[in-house]
Each structure stands twice: as structure tokens, then as C-alpha cells.
Amino acid sequence: MTVISGCTKDPIPDSGTGNQISMKNQALAGISQNNAFFTAEVISSQNISMFSLGVCWSTTPGPTTANSKSATIGSSPRFSVNLTGLSASTRYYARGYVITNYETIYSNELQFTTLNVAPSSITTNSVSGITVNSAVSGGNVLTSGGGTVTQRGICWNTLGSPTTSNSRTTDASGVGPFTSSLTGLLPSTTYYVRAYAVNQNGTSYGNQIQFTTSSVTPPTISTSSVSNITRTSASSGGNLIAYGSGTASSKGICWNTLSSPTISDSRTLESVFLGAYSSNMSGLRANTTYYVRAYVVTNYGIYYGTVQQFKTSL
């Protein structure tokens, strides 16, 4: 334990009575990043009324009660005061004070420096809720390192040892557990995630956890047989049975005269609800062979049903 002691102050006459007041056995102990413990004893030549006594402190010499101060409770000449809310790695000046009927009297001054802030201690939660593009993790800030945890969250990448320069979340501040969501991930991809915490010492990281996102489940879609064939038109359609992993944005049928049509060829647009649908092809050429198939567009790609072949009338 660090202890800083001060000499007995020369007696000071109280202006109203001619009595003398002094402080002795001043000491500072328990100095940490944010706190210190001050003790002293007030000596008076007579029974002088002391309205308040305590300690005042500042980062510049000569602190007064206009600066930070803490009064003791009770009237005992021997008193102890806890100095709180200090900044780490900072030099302070402290001295005791006594407020009497007539004036405020200060003791000799003590100097001390608070301890440096250590790195925060943090762990990374296991990864759960893994989907094709998201997952859930988090962390637990066990200690603040004697400073203030101003920011915390998780960070991730696909290479390993992620930092706050990579993708990350920001989840409040302070010590304790927290939960975070990883979003915007790619399917079937291995990611590395770890929790982080920021205090005055810098950024600390938790243990690294590796996980792989789920693979994409394609939608299920089939192509209807072709009917109502004329010289310039025909009917087909499809059945969107399941969306799969993605979100559908459009569906319909597409056709051409070469085989394996795509949505870059002629096509229809239908509502993207699940179930069977019908589509009409128009503007066809007479006596011509066409290929048609159903399609659905999702955020993971374009998917097609089987190809149906037909020939328009003469």
C-alpha cells in the first residue's frame, strides 16, 4: 500500500479567539487509479467550534474548498476522507481544511500521483443463432483496468485476429456482459470474432472464436406445361413451392428460341407469393420452336425450373 505522510503544520491562530489550530499525522494511503485515502488529526489549544473539516484537492498546487473537496462526518479531531473520482496517471495536490466561526484554515500540502490504467479484461461469448448471413455473439467486460470502459462490442473478419478496424458493433460502455449481432455476412463463409473493450489504456480484445455461416437453401420452383398454343402466343407458368434461404423479389417465366432461357430473354413478371401461377407469352413467331421455364429472383441469385419445349402453329 502506498502511503504519503505530511509534517505537522505550524499552529495557526484563530482570528476570532486567539486560539491556535494545527493538523498533524497527515497521510495519504490506498492510492489507486481513481481513489486515495486521506487521514489527519486536528489539534486546537481550546475548544474551538469547527463547522466543517475535510480535505480539498486539485491538479494544481494550493487547492482550496472552491476545488474538489470532501468533508468528514462527525466532530472527532482525528478524521479520514476518501478522495474519489480521480483521473488515472495524474498528479494531485491535497491538503486538509478546517472551517471555524471565523475562517477556513488549511494544512500543509501533500502531493501524490494516481496509478496508471491497466488494460481491460474481457471475454468473448460463444457464437449462436448462425444463419446464412447473421449470427449472435457478445462478451463480458470483467474489469475496467482501473479506468473507464468507454466503448465495447465485437469485431469480426474472415482472416483471423479481427480488430476494431474491421466490421464491428458498439454496445454501450462499462463493465459486465453484453450481446451483439453480426449482420451482413456471406453464406458458407468462415468468420473470426472477438469481443473488445476500450479504456484509457487502449483497446483490449477477448478470446477469438471461429464459426461458419450456413449454406444457402435454394428456392423450390417448377415449370408448368405449355398450353393454348397459337401462331403468336402460348400459356405456361410455374409453381413456387418454397422460398429457401433467400427473399424473393420477382418471379415469372422466360423464353427464347435457343434453349435454356434466362431473365435476359423475353419474360413475364408475376407476384412473388408462394404457389402456382400462370403466365402468357405473346409476340411469338409462327411455326417456331421455343423454350420456356419458370424463374424466381432472390437476394442470393436467380433460380429456374425445368425447360419446356413447344412449337407455335403454322
Helices and strands as residue ranges (DSSP letters): E 3-6, E 12-13, E 20-29, E 36-44, E 50-58, E 68-71, E 78-83, E 91-100, E 104-106, E 110-113, E 121-124, E 135-143, E 151-157, E 167-168, E 176-182, E 190-199, E 202-205, E 209-212, E 220-223, E 234-242, E 248-256, E 266-267, E 275-281, E 289-298, E 301-304, E 308-311
